[in-house]
Amino acid sequence: MSGDSLPLILPLSRFATDSREATTLYRELRKPLLRYLVCLGLSSDEAQDVVQDAFLSLHKHLVSGGPQDNIRCWLFRVAHNRARNRQHSYDRRFGTQLDLDTESISHAATPEQVVLEKEKFRRLGKAIRLLTPSERECLLLRASGLRYREIGEVLGISTSTVADTVDRAIKKLAEKCNV
Amino acid sequence: MCDYSGKLVAWIDRELPEREAADVEQHILACAECRRRVDAYKRVSASFVAYCDAAVGQKTPSRLRHWVPVLSGVAAAAVLSLVFLRVPVKQIPVRPQEAVASPASVMETVPRPVKPVHRQRSLPRMKTPNASWTPAGPAIQIVIPAEAMFPPGAVPEGVNFIADLDIGADGSAQGLRLQP
């Protein structure tokens, strides 16, 4: 993706000890954020906009002397709220129209494996559609590597609620996909 | 159903307190049903991540594929495009005293009064992280004071950035990159 060039190094460099640190911050967080937003149902363009917006907000947040602990969680929360504001896109929801082509299953070596993988993804997509919005969000944030406490902060719910929701969602998927 | 079934996912995610985790681990070693469940939950978790990756791969970015987003957004792009259209020189250094805070003012001042210093030497290409991104035409570098493009206080005083703008054969901007 061409976005690996790093325009956001500019404002963040004020707060990072050196430009390499700012570069790392942007590199590490941009793709997980994009993935989360696209999986929520935003188009690629919308997701790019929201991520751009989130990093701009981060800049303002830091300039105004906001806390700098757990920037990752902060960015996910901002991006999540921005995505929610795009209600139309947000309601499209992850898993609704994913018709995977063969290229998406590149690690499958034989035609039989491709068929099996496609069938597995089809069942998984069907199961994902049966999840509640909260269950999907929790699983997506978990897939982005966030801890339960961080997921709770992003979604504005308690850590124990996150634990229950993730547990329920994984069990639903496992049951429906029969894995 | 086993009493431990409600803790298996949290155990996989390393979200249980240490003692509780050790307890669950002991149980899993002894309970074949829970071992089977743990395997299933791990598999479905991995499949979910793969599904996310496939979903993102399916929706390849279109608008920004060849366009690097710039923090200053429209203002910076407008400034650079205008400069390119009106002053077809290789490099245009702008004297710091002509720099003003408003990008709109820059649009008025940059192309007109500056005596461009033509530097015939070709500037070295900046290394592009994405190897597939190649300029469609000759590269141009324009030096603009940072304070002319960003609000006061947004960047340390006196710091300039290099904007690398690549123009396609049809005259449209193909890529824009800022570098300190």
Contacts between the chains, C-beta under 8 A, distances in Angstrom:
chain1	res1	chain2	res2	distance
A	1	B	61	6.4
A	1	B	65	7.7
A	1	B	130	7.0
A	2	B	64	7.0
A	2	B	65	6.0
A	2	B	66	6.1
A	2	B	67	7.4
A	2	B	68	6.0
A	2	B	130	4.9
A	2	B	132	8.0
A	2	B	133	5.0
A	2	B	175	7.6
A	3	B	61	7.6
A	3	B	64	6.2
A	3	B	68	6.6
A	3	B	69	6.5
A	4	B	129	4.0
A	4	B	130	5.5
A	5	B	68	4.4
A	5	B	128	7.1
A	5	B	129	6.3
A	5	B	130	7.6
A	5	B	177	4.9
A	7	B	68	6.3
A	7	B	69	6.1
A	7	B	70	4.8
A	7	B	71	5.1
A	7	B	177	7.0
A	7	B	178	5.2
A	8	B	71	6.0
A	9	B	180	7.2
A	10	B	71	5.8
A	10	B	146	7.8
A	10	B	150	7.5
A	10	B	154	8.0
A	10	B	155	6.3
A	10	B	161	6.5
A	10	B	178	6.3
A	10	B	180	7.2
A	11	B	71	6.5
A	11	B	150	7.7
A	11	B	154	5.9
A	11	B	155	6.9
A	13	B	180	7.1
A	14	B	155	7.2
A	14	B	156	6.6
A	19	B	180	6.6
A	34	B	56	6.9
A	35	B	52	5.8
A	35	B	53	7.3
A	35	B	56	4.9
A	38	B	55	6.3
A	38	B	56	5.0
A	38	B	59	5.5
A	39	B	52	5.0
A	39	B	55	5.5
A	39	B	56	7.0
A	43	B	59	6.8
A	44	B	59	4.8
A	44	B	60	6.7
A	44	B	61	4.2
A	44	B	62	6.3
A	44	B	63	7.7
A	45	B	61	7.0
A	45	B	62	6.6
A	45	B	63	4.8
A	45	B	64	7.3
A	48	B	61	6.2
A	48	B	63	7.2
A	48	B	64	5.3
A	48	B	69	6.8
A	52	B	69	5.4
A	55	B	71	8.0
A	56	B	71	7.0
A	59	B	71	7.8
A	59	B	154	7.8
A	63	B	153	7.3
A	63	B	154	7.5
A	94	B	55	6.7
A	95	B	51	7.8
A	95	B	55	7.7
A	98	B	51	7.5
A	98	B	54	7.1
A	98	B	55	5.3
A	98	B	58	6.4
A	100	B	54	5.4
A	100	B	58	6.7
A	101	B	58	7.6
A	104	B	54	4.4
A	104	B	57	5.5
A	104	B	58	6.1
A	105	B	54	7.4
A	120	B	47	6.6
A	121	B	47	7.8
A	121	B	50	7.9
A	121	B	51	6.0
A	121	B	54	6.7
A	124	B	44	7.8
A	124	B	47	5.6
A	124	B	48	7.1
A	124	B	51	5.4
A	125	B	51	7.0
A	128	B	48	7.7
A	128	B	51	7.2
A	139	B	48	6.0
A	140	B	52	6.9
A	142	B	13	7.0
A	142	B	45	7.9
A	143	B	45	7.7
A	143	B	48	5.9
A	143	B	49	4.9
A	143	B	52	5.5
A	147	B	15	7.1
A	148	B	10	7.7
A	148	B	13	7.1
A	148	B	15	5.1
A	163	B	9	7.9
A	163	B	10	5.4
A	163	B	15	6.4
A	166	B	9	5.9
A	166	B	10	7.7
A	166	B	13	7.2
A	167	B	6	6.4
A	167	B	8	8.0
A	167	B	9	4.4
A	167	B	10	6.7
A	170	B	9	5.0
A	170	B	41	5.2
A	170	B	44	6.2
A	170	B	45	6.5
A	171	B	9	7.5
A	171	B	41	7.6
A	173	B	44	4.7
A	173	B	47	8.0
A	173	B	48	6.7
A	174	B	37	7.8
A	174	B	40	4.7
A	174	B	41	5.9
A	174	B	43	7.9
A	174	B	44	4.6
A	177	B	44	5.9
A	177	B	47	7.1
A	179	B	40	5.2
A	179	B	43	4.7
A	179	B	44	5.1
A	179	B	47	7.0
